[in-house]
Amino acid sequence: MTGADLRRGLCLAALLLSSVPRLAFAVGRPDFRPRAATMYAGDPSAGLKLRVEDIFGLYLVDPPRRHASERVELEGERVVLHYWQPASGFSDAELTTRATQWFLLGRTQFSPGVRALFSEMPATQEVVMVFHEVVRKDQRGRRLAEESVTPYMRVRLTRKRFERLKLEPVHACVDRGDCQAVFRAAFDEARFDRKGIKLR
């Protein structure tokens, strides 16, 4: 080994060691997301809401790309997730499959879904997820459009019902790409107002 090779090796080792604290911090604090935290600035429950976001993996972009309507609400024993999911361009089967999968299994491979929420938050007795559209009524030059938020899908699941729920049919319908039957059967409440969205 030449002196130049040795120097290159030492530089590489120093570079790798200098990144360890940052890597350890990132791994040790998966809930530390400063941009997402701006959604809940000044909210004493911000940390808990960010943990709910991590459990479901629902929000894949941070502010300012993430719309202000996309947020978690804590209402006593109930957790509510609001998500902007455009309905146009998707079939009923695609939308109900998304809602079923994201709620029960989590949106990504790193998000476990509602099972983890009920496990980590024993006081929570009910979880609700709402898909909505954001409709911009008008746009004039650089001014922001006037907006309206229109909910069109709502699923609600109680802890009691979840404890009886079999997840095998959920995995099977997700694999098929059609969870309409499971959507109607799995939840305490499952509403989908496609007609209302079209009218608006």
C-alpha positions as CSV (number, residue, x, y, z in Angstrom):
1,M,0.0,0.0,0.0
2,T,1.4,3.4,-1.0
3,G,1.3,6.5,1.1
4,A,-1.4,8.0,-1.2
5,D,-3.6,4.9,-0.7
6,L,-3.2,5.2,3.0
7,R,-4.1,8.8,3.0
8,R,-7.2,8.1,0.9
9,G,-8.2,5.3,3.2
10,L,-7.9,7.5,6.3
11,C,-9.9,10.3,4.6
12,L,-12.6,7.9,3.7
13,A,-12.7,6.5,7.3
14,A,-12.9,10.0,8.7
15,L,-15.7,10.9,6.4
16,L,-17.7,7.8,7.4
17,L,-17.1,8.4,11.1
18,S,-18.2,12.0,10.8
19,S,-21.6,10.8,9.4
20,V,-22.3,8.4,12.3
21,P,-23.8,10.9,14.7
22,R,-26.2,12.1,12.0
23,L,-27.1,8.6,11.0
24,A,-27.7,7.6,14.6
25,F,-29.8,10.7,15.2
26,A,-31.9,9.9,12.1
27,V,-32.4,6.3,13.1
28,G,-33.1,7.1,16.7
29,R,-35.5,9.9,16.0
30,P,-37.8,8.8,13.1
31,D,-40.4,11.2,14.3
32,F,-38.2,14.2,13.9
33,R,-39.5,16.0,10.8
34,P,-39.2,19.7,11.2
35,R,-41.1,20.5,7.9
36,A,-44.0,18.4,8.8
37,A,-44.0,19.8,12.3
38,T,-44.9,23.2,10.9
39,M,-48.4,21.9,10.2
40,Y,-48.9,21.9,14.0
41,A,-46.8,24.9,15.1
42,G,-47.8,25.9,18.6
43,D,-49.9,22.8,19.1
44,P,-49.0,21.0,22.4
45,S,-50.1,17.7,20.8
46,A,-47.7,18.1,17.8
47,G,-45.5,15.2,18.8
48,L,-48.3,12.8,19.1
49,K,-49.8,13.9,15.8
50,L,-46.5,13.4,14.0
51,R,-46.3,9.9,15.5
52,V,-49.8,9.2,14.1
53,E,-48.6,10.4,10.7
54,D,-45.6,8.0,10.9
55,I,-47.9,5.1,11.8
56,F,-50.0,5.5,8.7
57,G,-47.4,6.9,6.4
58,L,-50.2,8.9,4.7
59,Y,-48.5,12.2,4.0
60,L,-45.5,11.7,1.6
61,V,-44.8,15.4,1.1
62,D,-44.1,18.2,3.5
63,P,-45.2,21.8,3.6
64,P,-45.3,23.9,1.5
65,R,-46.3,21.2,-1.0
66,R,-48.6,19.6,1.5
67,H,-51.9,21.3,1.7
68,A,-53.0,22.8,5.0
69,S,-56.2,20.6,5.0
70,E,-54.0,17.4,5.3
71,R,-53.6,17.0,9.0
72,V,-54.3,14.8,12.0
73,E,-56.9,15.8,14.6
74,L,-57.1,14.4,18.1
75,E,-60.6,14.5,19.5
76,G,-60.6,12.8,23.0
77,E,-60.7,9.1,22.3
78,R,-60.8,9.6,18.6
79,V,-58.1,10.2,16.0
80,V,-59.0,11.7,12.6
81,L,-56.8,11.8,9.6
82,H,-57.6,14.2,6.7
83,Y,-56.0,13.5,3.3
84,W,-56.4,15.2,-0.1
85,Q,-56.9,12.4,-2.6
86,P,-58.2,13.6,-5.9
87,A,-61.0,11.4,-7.1
88,S,-60.8,12.1,-10.8
89,G,-58.8,9.6,-12.8
90,F,-59.4,6.8,-10.3
91,S,-62.0,4.0,-10.3
92,D,-64.2,3.2,-7.3
93,A,-62.1,0.1,-6.8
94,E,-58.9,2.0,-6.8
95,L,-60.1,4.6,-4.3
96,T,-61.7,2.0,-1.9
97,T,-58.6,-0.1,-2.1
98,R,-56.3,2.8,-1.3
99,A,-58.5,3.7,1.7
100,T,-58.6,0.1,3.0
101,Q,-55.0,-0.6,2.5
102,W,-53.6,2.8,3.9
103,F,-55.9,2.6,6.9
104,L,-55.5,-1.1,7.9
105,L,-52.0,-1.8,6.7
106,G,-50.3,1.6,6.3
107,R,-49.4,3.3,3.1
108,T,-45.7,2.3,2.9
109,Q,-43.7,-0.7,4.0
110,F,-42.4,1.4,6.9
111,S,-45.9,2.3,8.2
112,P,-47.8,-0.4,10.1
113,G,-51.3,1.2,10.0
114,V,-54.1,1.2,12.5
115,R,-52.8,-1.9,14.4
116,A,-49.8,0.1,15.7
117,L,-51.9,3.0,16.7
118,F,-54.3,0.9,18.8
119,S,-51.2,-0.8,20.3
120,E,-49.3,2.4,21.1
121,M,-52.2,4.6,22.2
122,P,-54.4,2.6,24.5
123,A,-56.7,5.6,25.2
124,T,-57.7,5.8,21.5
125,Q,-61.0,4.0,20.9
126,E,-61.8,5.1,17.4
127,V,-59.9,6.1,14.3
128,V,-61.4,7.9,11.3
129,M,-59.8,8.6,7.9
130,V,-61.4,11.1,5.5
131,F,-60.5,11.5,1.8
132,H,-61.3,15.0,0.5
133,E,-61.0,17.1,-2.7
134,V,-59.7,20.6,-2.7
135,V,-61.5,22.6,-5.3
136,R,-60.1,25.9,-6.5
137,K,-63.0,28.0,-7.7
138,D,-61.1,30.8,-9.5
139,Q,-57.6,31.9,-10.3
140,R,-56.7,35.5,-11.1
141,G,-53.1,36.1,-12.0
142,R,-50.9,35.4,-9.0
143,R,-53.6,35.5,-6.4
144,L,-54.4,32.3,-4.7
145,A,-57.6,30.7,-5.8
146,E,-60.6,30.6,-3.5
147,E,-60.7,27.0,-2.3
148,S,-63.3,24.6,-0.9
149,V,-62.6,21.3,0.8
150,T,-65.1,18.6,0.0
151,P,-65.0,15.3,1.9
152,Y,-66.2,12.4,-0.2
153,M,-65.0,9.3,1.6
154,R,-65.0,8.4,5.3
155,V,-64.0,5.2,7.1
156,R,-64.3,4.7,10.8
157,L,-63.0,1.8,12.9
158,T,-63.4,1.2,16.6
159,R,-60.9,-0.7,18.7
160,K,-63.6,-3.3,19.5
161,R,-64.3,-4.1,15.9
162,F,-60.6,-4.1,15.0
163,E,-59.9,-6.8,17.7
164,R,-62.3,-9.1,15.7
165,L,-60.9,-8.1,12.3
166,K,-59.1,-10.7,10.1
167,L,-56.4,-9.1,8.0
168,E,-56.0,-12.0,5.6
169,P,-58.9,-10.8,3.4
170,V,-57.4,-7.3,3.4
171,H,-54.0,-8.5,2.1
172,A,-55.8,-10.6,-0.5
173,C,-58.0,-7.8,-1.8
174,V,-55.0,-5.4,-1.9
175,D,-53.1,-8.0,-4.0
176,R,-56.1,-8.2,-6.4
177,G,-56.4,-4.4,-6.5
178,D,-60.1,-4.4,-5.6
179,C,-61.1,-4.0,-1.9
180,Q,-64.7,-2.8,-2.5
181,A,-66.2,-5.8,-0.6
182,V,-63.8,-5.5,2.3
183,F,-64.3,-1.7,2.4
184,R,-68.0,-2.3,3.0
185,A,-67.5,-5.1,5.6
186,A,-64.4,-4.2,7.6
187,F,-65.3,-0.8,9.1
188,D,-67.8,0.4,11.6
189,E,-68.6,3.1,9.0
190,A,-67.6,3.3,5.3
191,R,-69.1,6.1,3.2
192,F,-68.1,6.9,-0.3
193,D,-69.9,9.8,-2.1
194,R,-68.6,9.6,-5.6
195,K,-71.8,11.2,-7.0
196,G,-71.4,14.3,-4.7
197,I,-67.9,14.8,-6.0
198,K,-69.0,14.7,-9.6
199,L,-71.8,17.2,-8.9
200,R,-69.4,19.7,-7.3
